Amino acid sequence: MKRIKRPLISLLLISAGILAGWWGHTSYDKYYQIHPFKEKHGGQYELINPLLECEGGEELISGELKSFRDKMEELINSEIGNKKATHIAVYFRDMNDGPWFGINEKEPFLPGSLLKIPIMMGYLKEAESYPGILAERVPFDRKFSPFGQYIRPSMEIEYGKSYTIEELIYRMVVYSDNYAALLLRGYEDERIYGKVFTDLDITAPTESEPFISVKKYASFFRILFNASYLDKEASNTALKMLKDAEFRGGLVAGIPSNLMVAHKFGESKLNNEKQFHDCGIVYYPKNPYLLCVMSRGENYGDLVSAIKAPPGWPMKKLTPRLRHNQ
C-alpha cells in the first residue's frame, strides 16, 4: 500500500449576522458575569485561531442568546407546519469564546458531500509526516456510475488523466468534484479517511448507519479553526480552500460580499426525501461565528433557497458594525 422557507433560514441568517456584531459589543460583559471563561485562544492568524486551553464542554448560553434560540425554534416549528421543509437542524457557535446553541442538533442526517472535509483533513494530516504524499499521482482509470447531482461542479476531473493528491483535494473541496473524492477514498483503501474519525472520536457514517448530526459535523470546522488536529499551516490551507468554494448559494448567498465565508455544502437523497446542508465559518470582523444548517424536504430548490438570506440583507444595520470593528 502506498503511503501516505426561505422565511425561516433567511431570518436565521439575518439574525446570526447581526448577532455576531452585536454580541461582541453588548453581550460579552453580561455573559461573563454569569459564566466562567471556557476557551483560551492564541490569537487570530489568517483563517485560524489556535486553541490553547479549553475547560468543560457543556452548552454555554447567555440570556440574550437563549432568547435568540427560542425565537429560532418557534420559527422552525412554524415553517415545518407550513410544509416548507420536513426537518431542520441548526448549530450556531461564537468562535472566539465558545457560547453556542443548537436546535434539533442531535438529529441524524445524510451528510453527502459534507464528508469531503474529513477526506481533506486525513490527507493533510498524513502530509505532516509524509509531505511527499501530496505530490503522488493518481490515475483516473476507474469507471464510476454517473452522479445525479442537483448542484453540479463547473469542472470535473477527466477520465484517462492522472492528478496529484494535492490537485484532487483542491478539486474535491473547491468544486465539490465527486470523482476526485472517490479517487482519494480509494487511493489508501480509506485508511486515511477513517483515521480522522478515530482520532477525533467521532463515529464515522457507514453504509449501514450513514448518518451524522449537525452538532457532530460542526466539530470539523471548530477543529480546523482552532488548529487542534492539523498544524497551523495545514488548518489554514484547508480553510482557504473552503473559502474559495465555487458554490455561492446557501449560506454564502445571504452574506455581504466583503465578508469571508469558509463553507461546505452537501446534498443527498433517501428514497424520495431530499436533503441539503451547508456549514461554514463567517469571518465577521473580530467576531467570527460558525453556522451549520441541515434540512430535509420534498425538493432541493426549496431547501437551497431556504438556507440563503434574501437580497434585502439589512446592510444599514450591519455596515456601522463592520466599520466600527475594522
C-alpha positions in Angstrom: 0.0 0.0 0.0 1.2 3.5 -0.8 1.9 5.9 2.0 0.5 8.4 2.8 -38.7 28.5 3.7 -36.9 31.0 2.7 -38.5 32.8 5.6 -37.1 30.6 8.4 -33.5 30.3 7.5 -33.5 33.7 5.9 -34.4 35.1 9.3 -31.9 32.9 11.0 -29.0 34.1 8.7 -30.1 37.7 9.2 -30.3 37.3 12.9 -27.0 35.4 13.1 -25.2 38.0 11.1 -26.4 40.9 13.2 -25.9 38.8 16.3 -22.2 38.3 15.6 -21.5 42.0 15.6 -24.0 42.9 18.4 -22.7 40.0 20.6 -19.2 41.4 20.7 -20.4 44.9 21.8 -23.4 44.2 24.1 -23.4 40.6 25.4 -19.9 39.6 26.5 -20.0 41.7 29.7 -23.3 40.3 30.7 -22.3 36.8 29.7 -19.1 36.7 31.8 -21.0 37.9 34.8 -22.7 34.5 34.7 -20.3 32.0 33.1 -16.6 31.4 33.7 -14.1 31.6 30.9 -14.1 28.4 28.9 -11.8 28.8 26.0 -8.4 30.5 25.5 -7.0 31.1 22.0 -3.6 32.0 20.8 -4.8 34.9 18.6 -6.2 35.2 15.1 -3.8 34.1 12.3 -5.4 34.5 8.8 -8.3 32.0 8.9 -7.4 30.1 12.2 -7.3 31.0 15.9 -5.4 28.2 17.7 -6.9 26.9 20.8 -4.6 26.9 23.8 -6.9 25.8 26.6 -10.5 24.6 27.0 -12.4 23.9 30.1 -15.6 21.8 30.0 -17.9 21.1 27.1 -21.4 21.9 28.3 -23.6 24.2 26.4 -22.8 27.9 27.0 -25.6 30.3 26.5 -26.5 33.7 28.0 -29.9 35.1 28.5 -29.7 37.1 25.2 -28.6 34.1 23.2 -31.2 31.8 24.8 -33.9 34.3 23.6 -32.5 34.2 20.1 -32.5 30.4 20.2 -36.1 30.2 21.4 -37.2 32.5 18.6 -35.5 30.4 16.0 -37.1 27.2 17.5 -40.5 28.9 17.2 -39.8 29.8 13.6 -38.6 26.3 12.7 -41.8 24.8 14.1 -43.9 27.3 12.2 -42.0 26.6 8.9 -42.3 22.8 9.3 -46.0 23.3 10.0 -46.3 25.2 6.7 -44.6 22.3 4.9 -41.7 24.3 3.6 -39.4 21.6 5.0 -39.9 18.4 7.0 -36.9 18.7 9.3 -34.4 21.5 10.1 -31.5 21.4 12.4 -29.2 24.3 13.4 -25.9 24.8 15.2 -24.5 28.2 16.0 -21.3 29.0 17.8 -19.3 32.1 18.7 -15.8 31.1 17.5 -13.9 33.4 19.9 -15.1 32.2 23.2 -17.4 29.2 22.7 -21.0 30.2 23.5 -23.3 28.1 21.4 -26.8 26.9 20.8 -28.4 24.1 18.8 -31.9 23.3 17.6 -32.5 19.6 16.8 -28.7 19.5 16.8 -28.6 15.7 17.5 -31.0 14.7 14.8 -29.4 12.4 12.2 -29.0 13.4 8.5 -27.2 12.0 5.5 -24.1 14.2 5.1 -23.5 13.7 1.3 -20.6 15.9 0.2 -20.0 17.2 3.7 -17.8 14.2 4.1 -15.3 15.7 1.7 -13.9 17.7 4.6 -12.7 14.7 6.7 -11.2 13.3 3.5 -9.2 16.5 3.0 -8.2 16.6 6.7 -7.0 13.0 6.5 -4.6 13.7 3.7 -3.4 17.0 5.2 -2.7 15.1 8.4 -0.8 12.4 6.6 1.3 15.1 4.8 2.5 16.4 8.1 4.6 13.2 8.5 5.0 12.4 4.8 5.0 15.7 2.8 5.7 13.9 -0.5 2.2 12.2 -0.5 0.6 15.4 -1.8 2.8 15.2 -5.0 1.9 11.5 -5.6 -0.1 11.0 -8.8 -3.3 9.0 -9.0 -4.6 7.8 -12.4 -8.3 8.3 -13.2 -8.6 4.8 -14.7 -11.7 3.6 -12.9 -15.2 3.8 -14.2 -17.8 5.2 -11.8 -21.5 5.4 -12.2 -22.6 9.0 -13.1 -23.9 11.2 -10.3 -27.4 12.7 -10.3 -26.3 15.9 -8.6 -28.6 18.9 -8.2 -25.6 21.2 -7.8 -23.1 20.2 -10.4 -19.4 21.4 -10.4 -18.4 23.6 -13.3 -15.4 21.3 -14.0 -14.6 17.7 -13.2 -11.5 15.6 -13.4 -11.2 13.7 -16.7 -11.1 10.0 -17.3 -7.7 8.8 -18.6 -5.7 11.6 -16.9 -3.7 11.5 -13.7 -3.7 14.0 -10.9 -1.6 14.7 -7.8 -3.2 14.2 -4.4 -3.0 17.9 -3.9 -4.9 18.6 -7.1 -7.6 16.1 -6.2 -8.1 17.6 -2.8 -8.4 21.1 -4.4 -10.9 19.8 -7.0 -12.9 17.9 -4.3 -13.2 20.9 -2.0 -13.4 23.9 -4.3 -15.6 22.3 -7.0 -17.1 19.5 -4.9 -16.0 17.0 -7.5 -17.3 13.6 -6.6 -14.9 11.8 -8.8 -11.9 13.4 -7.1 -13.4 12.3 -3.8 -13.8 8.7 -4.9 -10.3 8.5 -6.1 -9.0 9.9 -2.8 -11.2 7.5 -0.8 -9.9 4.5 -2.8 -6.2 5.5 -3.0 -5.4 4.4 0.6 -8.3 1.9 1.0 -10.0 4.5 3.1 -7.4 4.2 5.9 -6.6 7.9 5.9 -10.3 8.9 5.9 -11.2 6.5 8.7 -8.3 7.6 10.9 -9.7 11.2 11.1 -12.9 9.9 12.7 -11.0 7.6 15.0 -8.5 10.3 16.1 -11.3 12.8 16.8 -13.6 10.2 18.5 -16.4 10.9 16.0 -18.5 8.0 14.8 -17.9 7.7 11.0 -21.0 7.3 8.8 -21.2 3.8 7.4 -23.2 2.0 4.8 -25.5 0.6 7.5 -25.5 3.8 9.6 -24.8 6.6 7.2 -25.9 9.5 9.4 -24.4 12.4 11.3 -25.8 15.2 13.3 -25.3 18.9 12.7 -23.6 19.2 16.1 -21.2 16.4 15.4 -20.4 17.6 12.0 -19.7 21.2 13.2 -16.8 19.7 15.1 -14.7 19.6 11.9 -15.0 23.3 11.4 -14.2 24.0 15.1 -11.1 21.7 14.9 -9.9 23.5 11.7 -10.4 27.0 13.2 -8.7 26.0 16.4 -5.8 24.2 14.6 -6.2 21.5 17.3 -5.8 18.5 14.9 -3.9 19.7 11.9 -1.0 22.0 12.4 -1.4 25.8 11.8 -0.3 25.7 8.2 -2.5 22.8 7.2 -5.5 24.1 9.1 -5.1 27.5 7.3 -4.7 25.8 4.0 -7.9 23.8 4.5 -9.9 26.8 5.4 -8.5 28.8 2.4 -9.8 26.1 0.1 -13.2 26.1 1.8 -13.2 29.9 1.4 -12.7 29.5 -2.3 -15.5 27.0 -2.8 -17.3 27.5 -6.1 -20.8 27.2 -4.8 -22.0 30.6 -3.7 -25.6 29.7 -2.8 -26.8 28.5 0.6 -25.2 30.3 3.5 -22.9 32.5 1.3 -25.7 33.9 -0.8 -27.0 36.0 2.1 -23.7 37.2 3.5 -22.3 40.6 2.5 -19.7 40.2 -0.2 -17.0 41.8 1.9 -17.1 39.0 4.5 -15.2 35.8 4.0 -17.1 32.5 4.4 -15.3 29.2 4.6 -18.0 26.6 4.0 -19.1 23.3 2.5 -22.5 22.2 1.3 -23.9 18.7 0.9 -26.8 17.2 -0.8 -28.3 13.7 -0.6 -31.5 11.7 -1.1 -33.1 8.9 0.8 -36.0 7.3 -1.1 -38.0 10.3 -2.2 -36.8 12.7 0.5 -34.2 15.3 -0.4 -31.6 16.7 1.9 -29.5 19.8 1.7 -27.0 21.2 4.2 -24.5 24.0 4.4 -22.0 24.6 7.2 -19.4 27.3 7.5 -17.4 29.9 9.4 -18.4 33.5 8.7 -15.4 35.8 9.3 -17.3 38.7 10.8 -14.6 41.2 11.9 -13.4 40.4 15.4 -16.4 38.0 16.0 -16.2 35.0 13.6 -19.1 32.6 14.0 -19.9 29.1 12.9 -23.3 28.3 11.5 -24.5 24.9 10.3 -27.9 24.1 8.9 -29.1 20.7 7.9 -32.5 20.2 6.2 -34.9 17.6 4.7 -37.8 18.2 2.4 -39.5 17.5 -0.9 -37.2 19.2 -3.4 -33.7 20.6 -3.5 -34.7 24.0 -4.9 -36.8 24.9 -1.8 -34.1 23.7 0.6 -31.2 25.6 -1.1 -33.1 28.8 -1.3 -34.4 28.5 2.2 -30.8 28.5 3.6 -29.9 31.8 2.0 -30.8 35.2 3.2 -32.7 37.3 0.7 -31.3 40.3 -1.3 -32.8 42.6 1.4 -30.0 41.8 3.9 -30.1 44.7 6.3 -26.8 46.4 5.3 -27.9 49.6 7.0 -27.7 47.8 10.3 -24.6 45.7 9.5 -22.4 48.4 7.9 -21.9 50.6 11.0 -20.8 47.5 12.9 -18.4 46.5 10.2 -16.8 50.0 10.1 -16.6 50.1 13.8 -14.8 46.8 14.1 -12.4 47.5 11.2 
